[in-house]
């Protein structure tokens, strides 16, 4: 049981990019054993690494959904400010310029939304089920 806990900790640490040597010192397992685990658990490590990357991307780069929301909120705020301004005021030109720039940024974030019919969903699920059975 202790081995399973150490393997789980190993997966988590390798997913963050920690070296075998540092992991060995932290969890008290030989470097040779960790290398063997690395080969055996490569898919689990890759999955954990993908989760790590997604979390970093979400925190620092922002996923598409967050970027759309952020730019949409800014576009709305700029639009509301323009509505409150006297259009003869020169700084309003700059506000319009900002509005169009933000609009173009938001446009680049647009995604094509495709809805599937019940038959298409059923077909995709059946195909996925057959594919997973072949992998067993």
Steps between C-alpha positions, in 0.01 A plus 500: 500500500786736582641428154176620337512826697862550398415427136217754511735757651759410236246558221406839645862610540608378154200681349639825637836427337694409815815294437535136601777596739286753689202263506726224634610723786144610575320164502788268594500277192808418294556684175507165310155409639368844405627457144320165480185660638539780248488249215213303652295808595576719199134543401398598854789748512400644161139540618609668823735725302214600269292594805792706634538681166130568474498650850797722416341603173176580676680704766741694281391478139129461548297243316289613207180520708665734752650716225161533329339599830778746588503671160120499489483672838756761390313556176176549695665747741650700213166502320323625814760774542455606135124519559560739790734728304428805292609395149640844425767442762837412340596223745190318384689420175756319704224316683347394167843385387534292816149364447584376149833356608332309782227388260763357260667318788165355601429402138824299491381307803172404335438129456277312265231331705369171365208321651458128443174319438402206719592263215847657462562470875385138500727421203803667664438313826471168320821569310681598821373183670625281214837677498545452876410130470773453239752654739425239767 
